[in-house]
Amino acid sequence: MAFLGGTLDVAIGILIALVLLRYSGHLDERLKKATGLLAGGALFYVIDFAWNTGTFATKISAMAATWLTFVWELVAFILIIVGALWAVVALATRGK
């Protein structure tokens, strides 16, 4: 059972991970852009959650609402994947 909702759970999890990364001392200048992409992806998930819970989405056609939901989730997914891969490379090459 989901705590709040599928995409909102993912967004909150990513934002908590970013806060823990900051307070663990691993967030440095090399990770700023990567964490920005991760935070942007999480915010697109928040937009998706707000879009689906709002009444505006139900007032337009179902096809348009479905496509906008797909767009929000696709942009969020791309930002999170690129940010995560960027962060992994930055952390892996940190000691060099």
N, C-alpha and C positions, 0 to 999 in steps of 0.2 A: 504494500500500500504506500502510495506516495505521500510525502509530508505535506506539500502545498500544491504541487502540480508538476508534471514532467519537466517542462523546460525551465520552470522557476527553480526546481531543485538543482538542476545542472548549473544554472547561473549562480545560485547561492554557494554551491560547492566550489565553483571556480573562484569566486570572490573571496571565500574563506581561505582557499589555497594561496591566493595572492597576498592576503594579510599575513598568513603564516610564513610565507617566503620572505616578506619584508622583515618580520620580527625575528626570523632565524638568523639573519645576517648575511644571507646569500644574495640579496638583491643589490647589485652594483650597477654601474653605468652600462655595462655590456648587456644587461638584461632589461633595461628600461623600455626599449622598443618592443621586445618580445612580450613583456608584461602588459604593455599598452594594447597590443593586439589581442591578448587574452581577455583583458578587461573590456575591450570593444566587443568581442564576441559574446561575453556574458551579458553586456547591455543589450545586444540584439536579441538575446533570449528573453530578457526582461520586456523588450518591446513586443516580442511575439506573445508573451504571456498576457500583457496588457491588451493587445489587439484581440486576443481570443476571449478575454473576460469582459471587454467593453461591449456596449450595445451598438456601437457604430458598425462593427463587422456584421452584425445580423441585419442591418438596414440596407446594405448593399447586396448585390447578387452573391449567391453562394459560391459561384465559380471564382469571382474576383477575390472573395475572402479567403478561399482555399489557396489561390495563387499567391496572395500577399503573405499568408502564413508560410508557404513554401519558400518564398524569397527571404523572409526574415531568418528562417532556420538555416537556409543555405549560406547566407552571408555570415551568420554566427559560426557555423561549422567550419567554413573556410578560414575565418579569422582565428579560431581556436586552434585548428590544425597547424596553420602557418606559425602562430605564436608559440605553440608548444614545441614544434620542431626547431624553431629559432632558439628557444630557451635551452633545449637539450644540447644543441651544438655549442652555444655560448658557455654552458656549464662544463661540457666535456673538454673544451679547449681552454678552460680557465687557467690551468696551471702552466700552460706553454708560454 
